[in-house]
């Protein structure tokens, strides 16, 4: 059971950050892409957006190469013990996000432009610390042998997990105030599929006696259409796909854009909104003491152990359950960008990106350049620094063949050559049909 839980948490988080891929920002003059400034004029009068994908992952604990061990038969296995040894005594975060645009339609008139689009978006955030990883990797008895602090102080576990999946149907409109200034707005109807949010206010565990476990707990787990039940030895995950329209919400965006023959500036605020959920709350606030439980390795524990003690543990650690209605705020984003067109072929610029309402405010500062050798092809590179003090080097390009416009962007170039050796991966790609001057 413990092995399943920890694997789900690690690999949900390491599979697919609601961050901004810098590449498309620097191609915005000629391209259509997700989260384009709603006030920026379209490059053509008619736009049909075909499927577009964007995904990003980030793990603060290191890379897959740090976790893997090669087995004698050539296969690779992940050992939580290796992860534990590399951790400091602080919180770590694993984040991920993806967005898929299924379609969009855009039309530009003399002083107006409009766009209709549909998207599916998901995100996950998991925060944990060395004590939690050590307990799962070694068990209470094993951890005492490798962590001297466990003999003298209480373990402060307090993990945090949040994940959601929803779709949106949105419309954007822009008004061209004059030849240089434009103002844009957007509104989306949201339909939530599922949501999970775990808030652990306290989870102190005393394991200094190998045969005794003492815990002080104060936590709440909210779930809409994903987790069906929670108990001491298991939880039931089930999604039946019938929640369309059951969890409604709304999101809004506003943008301002200014451009001259050489300069362009943009400011936009996105994802000002919420989703209303109907689900269940699982909670516990209590102190528990249990004697007679010694586990050397939670990852390889015999399920029969729980057959002997689970009745007692369930009595001691009952979980309260209730039906609830609640609302979650979206992670609103602010994007400020500027570009200078050195010539018809060269452009350079920078951007500042911030995400609010996240467990911790995320920011990113970016700079990039674009080269257009012809009307058919353009490419460029970017460098960025974020709130995790990570430097990212990106590469992007676009190809225009008649009305077909194809773009690709890679957020962190080293990840393309060695995905197992980087803690961050991300990119986007899309196809649009554009015509009409």
C-alpha positions, 0 to 999 in steps of 0.5 A: 500500500505504501509503495503504491501511494509513494509511486503515484505521488512521485510519478504523477508529479514527474509525468506531466508546472503551469508555466509559460514556455518562452519560445512562442512569446518571441514568435508572437508577431507571426504565430498563434498559440495558447495564452497569446495576448488577447489584445495582440492583432492576428497576423492574418484575417482568418485563423483556424487553430488545429490541435496544439499541445503544451506540457512541462514537468519539474522535480526539485529533488533531482533527475531520474539518473539520480534515482535509478540503479542498473540491475544485473539483468540490465533493467533499471529500478528506482530506489527511494533510499538513494533519493533520501540520501540526497535530500536536505532537511527542507520541503521539496516540490514536484510540479507538472502541468499540461494544456491541449487546445483541441480547436480555435477559430479566429477572425479579424475585422477593421477594428475588431478581432474575435476568437473561439477555442476549446482546451483541456488542462491539468496540473499536479503539485506535490510537496514533501520532505526528507522525513516522509521519503525516509519513512516510506523508504526504510520503515520506522525501524530502518529509519532509526538506523540511518537517521540519528535525529529520529531518536531524539526528535519528532518527524514532521511529515506534512506532505501537500498534494493538489491535482485537477483536470478540467476543460474550457470553452472560451471567447476572446475579443480585441478592439484596435484603439488606433494603429498602435494600441489595442485592448483585449478581453477573454471569458471561459466557461470551465467544466471540472472533471476531477480535483484533489487537495490535501492540506496537512496542518500537522502530521508529527510522528514519534518513532524513537521506540522501534515498537511504538508509533505516536502520531499527532494529526490534523489534516483534510483531504478534499476530492471531487470525483476521484478519491472514493474512500480513505482508510488506514490501509488503502484508498479507492481511486475511481473516475467514471467520466460522467462529471461533465457540467457537474463542476462549473466555473469561469475564467477571465483574461485581459490584455493590453498591447502597443506596437510601433515599427520597431517596438512592441509591448504587451501586458496580460493577466490570465486565469482570473477565475474559479471552479465550484466542486461537489465532492467529499472531505476526509479529515482527521484531528487526533493523537494516536499511540500504537505499540507492537508495529515494527516495519523494516521496509515499507516498500517490501512490507508483507501485506499480511502484517496489516491483516493482523493489525488493521482492525486495531489501527482502524479503530484507533485511526478512524477517518471522518467523511462528509459531503461538501461543496467548495470552490478553488481559485485558478492559478492566475498569471501575469505576463509582461513582454517586450520586443525590439525589431532590429531589422526585418530578420532580427528581433530580440526581447524579454519577458516577466512571468508570474503565477499566483495562487500556487502553493508558492508564487512562481516567477520567471524572467526570460530573454530571447532572440529570433532570426527570420532568414525568409518568409517561410522559416524563423527560429530562435533561442531563449534563456530564463531564470525562475524562482527555483534559481534554475537557468533554462536554455530553450530553442524554438522555430516555425515553418510557414507553407502557404496557409499552414503554420507549424511551430515547435518550442523546447523549453530546456534544450539539455532535456532533449538530449538527456531527458533522464539527466535533467530536472525539467522538461517542457515544450509546445507545438501547434498547427494553424491555418492562416490566410487573408491580409 
